[in-house]
Amino acid sequence: MNSYNRSKRLYAKANKVMPGGVSSPVRAFGSVGGSPLFIARGKGQHIWDVDGNRFTDYVCSWGALILGHANNVVTRSVYNAVKCGSSFGAPTESEVDLARRIRSRLSSINKIRFVNSGTEATMSAIRLARAYTKRSKVIKFEGCYHGHADSFLSGSGSGLATLGIASSPGVPASFASETISVPYNDTNALESAFAKHDKCIAAVIVEPIAGNMGVVPPMRGFLDSIRKLCTDNGSILVFDEVITGFRVSMGGAQKLYHIKPDLTCLGKIIGGGFPIGAYGGSKEIMDMVAPSGPVYQAGTLAGNPAAMAGGIATLSSLHPNTYALLERLASRLGRGLRDAAEDSDVPVVINRVGSMMSVFFNSDQVSDFVTSKMSDTSSFKEFFWRMLAYGTYMPPSQFESFFVSTSHHTDDIDTSIEHAYDAMRLCRTASIRRHHA
């Protein structure tokens, strides 16, 4: 049995100096109980906690580490960059390099602005869309998470779903009134929102593949309908590809589904594991951003050399065969987890797109936030801790995504599946016990 004593002691200390003992809510293990693990190091597909336990990691820094932990190419590139300075508050050649690489892979982007996080990217994109259209209202989808800016804390997924919070104190009602939340994958609801608010809608922002209520793919025609409604109404379509950008294909979800958004928000993979965000679109729209135009946005550490180097090294390592490998590994894992559940007669739905997936303890299709929330979180909690004991580190929430990296091997996948059979059987036993209690 693994010992987590040092992690527990650190968590007790952390709670005295940090809210909830963490720097981001889902890390606190709130939905699975117990104390979070404090991680000491990672290499490839593995992480080690401060107690010396090794785990096969399917969190991968929430999808950012598509090449795995401490990838040699990435770490060498970042090290060489940092030797010359960590930040200048001035332009660098590496910014131009990374911008050109992103633009060459995403046809919707002509110009791009680097920021420090996904939240900064989405917040800035919405400000830009409002300025460009001279409108104020924004449509988002229930269960989609676009960061913690005031405009987005309504009907959100991820950490908010985990904590059971519908909205956040501190967001003025006047701000919330400018955001319209509609169900994901519901074209009729979206059409009704456009009809009701007519020409007041500045933008529709969407995760083209939802990843923060668990992985929920778009239904056939859903993204096409959003694109058409935005075009017909003069509204800006914003794709939040902070998770999916370069995760599901060389050109992100927009290439996978053949949809061209007006603005794209990026993060995670484009920094190779370092803090980063970006938003980009056509020259016409992006030239409204200062100093070219009147829409102000700035950041001292934006475009810092470490993040640029990490992103350049990562994107340079991604090729078509990379995604073929990730598909083979992830499909093997998804099939294995489904077989393990069926063998134990545990109702499970596996939603997967490429190398991102979720395991819902649910007997029905999960296609939106409502059906996601119908999942049996008690069974997920049981499964999480059983798999952790076997050495598999999964996202500590029913409403998050598993990620596979190029560092994972077939043997890792097969070992995780083997352990899942035992874990699912124990979940079945625990479920029967709960229902009889």
N, C-alpha and C positions, 0 to 999 in steps of 0.2 A: 504494500500500500504506500502510495506517495505521501511524503511529508511536505506540508506547506507552512511550517511553523514560522520561518523567517518572513515569508510573505505576509502572514497574519500580523506579525509584530510591526512590520513596516506600514501596513494598512492602519493599524492603531495610531502610529505616529503621524501618518499622513492626514488622518482625520482631524488632528489638532491644528494643522497648519494650512489645509486645503479644503474647500467645500466638498463634502462627501469623500474626501481623501483622494480625489482624482482630478485630472485636467479636462475630462470629457465624460459626460454622464454614463454612457453605456459601459465604460470600463469598470464601473463599480460593481458589476455582477448583480445589479438590482433585480433583474427578472429571473435569475437562476439561484439567487441566494448565496450565502457564504462570502468569503473574502476573495477579492481579485488576486490573481497572480502578479507578482512583480517580476518583470522580465530582465534578465541580466545580459543576454546576448542572443544573436541569431546567426545562422549560416545556412545558406541554401534553403531547404524546405523545413529546417528545424529551428526551434527556439529553446532556450534553457532559462528556467526561472532562477531566482536567487537561492533556492534550496537545492539546486543542482539537478532538478528533474528535466528530462528532455521530452519535447513534444513535436509531433508532426503538425505543422502550422497550416491551417486552412483559413486564417484571417488575413495574413499577408499585409499587415498594416492597413486593413480595410480596403484591400484591392490595389494599393499603390505599388506593391512589390511584385510586379509581374515576372521579374527575373529571379525572385527569391531574395533572401537576406544576404547582405554583404557580398553582393555580386562583385567579382574581381574587376570587371571592366568598369562598373559604376564607381566602386570605391577608389580605384586608381585615378579615375578622371576627376573625382571630387577632391581627392587629396592633392593632386597637381594644381587644381584651381585655387584651393584654400592656401596653399603655400605662397601664392602670390597676393593673397588678401581676401578677406571674407566678405567685405562690403565696401563700396566706394560712394554710394549715393550719386553715381554718375554712369553714363552709358558704357557698356562693354561690348566687345565683339561677339561674345557668347550669346547675348540676347538676340542679336541679329541672326545668328546661326540657328538657334532653337526656333525662332519665329518662322524662318524660312522652311525648316523641316516640318513644322506643324502645318503651315500653309500648303506645302506640297502634297500633304496627305488628306487634307480636308478642303474640298473644293468650295465649301460655303464661306471659307475665311480668306479675305484678301488682306486685312490688317488685323493685328492682334495687340492686346495690352496685357502685360504680365502684372499679376498682383500676388498676394501672399497666401491666399486660401480660397477654397471653393465658395465660402460665404461672401468674400469680397467680390469674387467674380459674378455671382448671381445678383448681388445687391447692385453692383455697378451696371450690369446689363439691363436691369429693370429701370434704373434711373435714366439710362441712355434711351431705352425704348419710350419712356414717358416724354422725354425731351423731343425725340424725333417725331412722335405722333401728335404731340401737344394734347395728350389725353392722360387720365390719371388711374383708371381701373386696370387691375391685373387679374387674370384667371390662372389659378393653380388647381392641382388635382389632389383630392384627399388621399393621404398616405404617402405622397411624394414629399421628400425633404430637400430643401434648397438652401440649407444653412440657417443660421439663427438671426438673420436680419428681421426687423419688425414686420416687414411686409409678408413674411413667409410663415410666421408662427400661428397658423390657423389650419386645423385639420391635418397636422403633419404626422409623418411616420417616424421611424428610427427611434432615437432616444425618447421622443415624446410618446410614441406608442408604447415603448417599454415601460415608461413611468406612468402611463395612463393619464397624461395631461393633454387636454384638448386645445388649450391656448396658454400663453405665458403671461403672468402678471408683468406689468411694466410696459406693455404695448397699449398705447392709447386707443380708445374706441374709434377715434377719427382715422387712425392708420388702418385698423382692421376693416373698416367699412370700404376701403379702397381695394380690398382683396376678395375675390369671389372664388370659393372652393366648390368644385364639382367632382363627382365620382370618377375615378380612373376607369378607362375603357368604356365610358358611357357617352357615346356620341350624341344621343338625344338630349342629355342634360347639358352638354356643351352648346348645342344649337339653341336651346332655350335660354341659356345665359347670354348668348350673343343677341338673341331677339329681344330680351328684356332690357339690355343695356345699350342696344343699338350701336351708335358710333362713339361710345365712351371708353371702349376697351383698348388700352395701349398695347398690351402684350398677353400672350399665353405662354406660360413657362411649364415645361414638362420634362420629367425623366423619361426619355424614349423607351427605356427598359427600367421600370421601377425597381429600386434596389434598397429602399428604406422602409418598406412594409414587408420585408422579405422580397425575393425576386419575383416580380410579376411582369411577364412579357405583354406587349401591346397586342390586342386582338387584331385580326385581319381588318385593314381599312381604317383603324382608329387614328393612326398618325396621319394618314392621307386626309382624313376629314378635318383634323386640326389645321393642317397646312392650307386646305381649301378655304376654311372659314376665316383664317387670318388674312389670306390673300383677298377674299371677297370683301372683307370689312376694313381693310387698311390697317390691320393690327400686326404687330411684330411677333413672330414665332421664335421663342427662345428654347433651345435644347440644352438642358442641363446634363452634360456628358462628363461631369466630374468623375463619376464612377465608370461609365461605359467608354469614355474616350480612350481609344487604343487598347481597351480591354477585350471588346467583343469582335473587333476586326481592325485592319490597318487604318480604316477610315472611320472608326467608331460606329455607333448605332445608326447614324445618318446614312452611312454607306451601306450598312447591312439591310436597311429598310428602304433605301432609295428616296429619302426625303431630304430636301435642302432647307434647313432653318435659316432665319435671318440673322440670328445671333447664336453663338455656341459658347457655353461655359465649360472650362476644362480644369483639371487639377490632378491630384494623385500621381498617375503614371508619368505625366509630363515633367515631374520633378525627381523621378527616380528614388522616391522615399524622403525627399526634402520638402519643406513647406513651400507650397506654390499654388497659384491659381492663374487663370487667364480667361479673357473673353475676347471674342473676335467676330467679324462679319464683313460685310461689304465695305468698300472704301467710302461710299456715300454716308453710311451710318457711322462708321468708326471715326471719320474725320470730324464728327461733332464732339469728340473727346478732347479735353484740354491736353496740350496747348494748341492743337489744330482748331478746336472749336470751344463752345461755351460750357460743355458739361464737365464739371470739375471732378477729378479723381486723382489721388496721388498716394505714394507709399514709399517710405524711406528704404525698406529692404526689398522692394519689388525688383525682380530681375537680378537678385544677388548671384554671384558667381557659383556658389555651391549648388544651388537649385538648378541653374542653367547647365552646369556640367553634368549633374545627375540626369537631367532630362535628355540632353544630347546623347549621352552614353546609352541610356535606355532605348530611346527611339532608334538609335543606330543598330541596336541588337534585335529589333523586331522586324521579321520578314514573313511572307506568306506561310512558310513551313513552321514558323513559331505558332501560328494559330491552328494549324493542322495538329501539331503536337498537343496543344492545350485542349483542343476538342476531343482527342483520343483519351486523354487522361480524365477530363471532367465527365465525359460520357460514361467511362468505366466506373467512376466513383458514383455517379447518379444511379446507374443501373444496379450497382452493388447495394447501395443503401435501400433502394426500392425492393430488391429481392430479400434483403434482410428483414424488412418490415413485413413483407408478405409471408415470409416463413414463420414469423411470430404472430401473424394475424393482428398487426398493429396498423390502424388506418394512417397512411402517410401519403402526402402529395409532394412530388419532387418537381419544382419549377426550375428550369435551367435554360440559360442562353450562353453558349460558349463556355467560358471558364468561370462563370458566376452562377451560383445555384442556391436554392433554399430548400430545407426539409421542413415541411409543414405537417404537424400532427393533426391531420384534417382528413375527413372522409370525402369532402367535396372539392371541386375545382376552386382554386384560389385565383381570382381574376381582378380583385379590387381590395380596398382597405377593409370593407365590411367582412368579406369572406376570409381575409387574412386573420382578422381578429377572432374568428370563430375557431381558430386552432387551439388545441389542447396544450396550453403553456406548462401545465404540470408535468405532462409526459415529456415535453421538450427539456424541462429542467432535469428530469431524471436521466434522460438520454445524454445531456451535456456532461453531467458529472460522471456517469459511467464511462463515457468515451475519454474524458480527461484522465480518469484513473488508468485507462489503458494506454495513455500517451498520445491522444489525439486532441489538439487544441482547436475548438470550433468557436464561432462567434457566440458570445454569452447572451444571446437574445433570440427568441423565435423570429423577430422581425428584422434580421440582418442577413447578409449574404455570405455564403462560403466562397472562397476564391482558391483557384489552383494556379500555381506558378510553373514556369519552365524548369524549376529545380526539382519538382516532384517527379518521382519515378513510379513505374508500374508496381514495384514492390511496396512502396509507401501506400499506394491506393489499395492494393490487395490486403495489406495488413489492417488498414482502417476498416475495410469491409468485413474482414474476419471478426474484428472486435465488435463491429456494429451488430452482427448476429447475436452475440451474447447480450449486448446492451439493449437491443430491442426486446429480447425475451424478458429481461428484467423490467423493462418499461411495461410490458404486458402484465406481468405479475403485480407491479405496483399499481397499475390502473385498476385491476380487478379488486385489489385491496381497498383502494380509495372508494370505489363504488359500493362496496359492501360495508364500509365503515359507518 
